[in-house]
Amino acid sequence: MELSSRKKKILGLLVERYIKTAEPVSSGEIKSLYGEEISSATIRSELASLEEMGYLVQPHVSAGRIPTEIAYKLYVENVLSGEKKEIRVAGVRDYLGKKIVEIEDVVRNTARVISDATNYTSVIVIKNTDDIRIREVKLVEVDAGKALVVIITDSGVIKDNIIEIPVNMGNGYITAANSVVNDLFADKTLRDVKNASASIDDEMMQYHDIFDKIIKLLEEYASGRHNKVFVEGTSKMFQHPEFSEIDNARDFIRLLDEKDKLGELMTNDGDIELSVRIGKPDGLEGNCSMVTARYSIGGAEIGKAGVIGPERMDYDKVVSVLHYIQKVFNGEETPDDNNKEKKNGEIRTRK
């Protein structure tokens, strides 16, 4: 049933109030928040109607009302369809501004920043490493018989290591090896290069040892991995009153422990840029909600980042934080001298 504009406004005010207070909201509070003339009787009637329609529940006869899962879903639809405010988050660009970055370091630090900015638990899932595409392999001689290998992919640097190389091969050996290695590996996925040694012909045999070492590095990186899950800010959930209840706390801990399930929940939304899951109907137990966003570096998707909070999480703030960080990862956000971020993880809303 389509809600009238008045019902939508009352429901939105109630959800926002409950998000802030975690306390049942009374008709008197709605009247004070409504912002225009409306009678107490009308508000009570509308609240009763919204309760009959399943958007609200009343814990006790004399108490105010709290939103249900379908009320949150309607509220989130309005948040996602409306104009997004932008919350600038300090620190993210610092990780992406380095010429050489380990993608897992970027992910860990970004997860920490998201958790600090939202005061909820953050989760980032890196997609299957077999699908990562190699852009370049760099070999740099660092000592006699030793070279630094840097493997650069479409999602950053995934591996760097020192390997042993043949000695007394002449000044042009590393340069030639760089060229041959990139001819063999460039623009291939990790899956493609696992059997790359079979493609080495007789003219390349002098580089066979280097090929084997590079493939071993890649296999070590990808071994036993599918979607890798990073979690930050677990303890922040227990600052919210919902998780003082033992059943909710137990369900939340179980969700974080089941990394495969958590990864599936975050990655089975296809190409949706930003998705929201709320409560049991969406596969979450323990009064939990989850907001996730796709992230790319240099146009290549590296995985998804999300926030787990109570059903009454501040969706507007969470969506704004994820949207801003998404823009930074996509290279759409650049420094603004007139509106720089503050240090120490503080967040600021741009007008």
NORDA-V575062 format. One line per field, one symbol per residue. ss: DSSP state (A for helix, B for strand, O for the rest). phi: phi as a letter, one per 20 degrees, with the letter a starting at -180 (. if undefined). A space follows every 10 residues. Layout:
ss: ???
phi: ???
This chain:
ss: OOOOAAAAAA AAAAAAAAAA AOOOBOAAAA AAAAOOOOOA AAAAAAAAAA AAOOOBBOOO OOOOBBBOAA AAAAAAAAAA AOOOOBBBBO OAAAAAOOOO OBAAAAAAAA AAAAAAAAOO BBBBBBOOAA AOBBBBBBBB BBBOOBBBBB BBBOOBBBBB BBBBOOOOOO OOAAAAAAAA AAAAAOOOBA AAAOOAAAAO OAAAAAAAAA AAAAAAAAAA AAOOOOOBBB BBOAAAAAAO AAAAOAAAAA AAAAAAAOAA AAAAAAAOOO OOOBBBBBOA AAOOOOOBBB BBBBBBBOOB BBBBBBBBBB OOOOAAAAAA AAAAAAAAAO OOOOOOOOOO OOOOOOBBBB O
phi: .fefffffff ffffffffgf dmdgdeffff ffefnbfbef ffffffffff ffeneccdgc geefdcfeff ffffffgfff eefefddedf offffeeffc cegffgffff gffffffdmc edccdefgff efdfeadddc fdafncbedc dddfcoeebc aececgelen fefffffgff fffedfmdef ffefdfffef egfeffdgff gfffffgfff fegmdceedd ccmgfffeee ggeeefffff fffffffeff ffffgedeem effbccdcmg gdnddmmdcb dccfcccmnd fdqcdbcdbf gegffgffff fffffgffff medcgcfebf feelmfdcef f
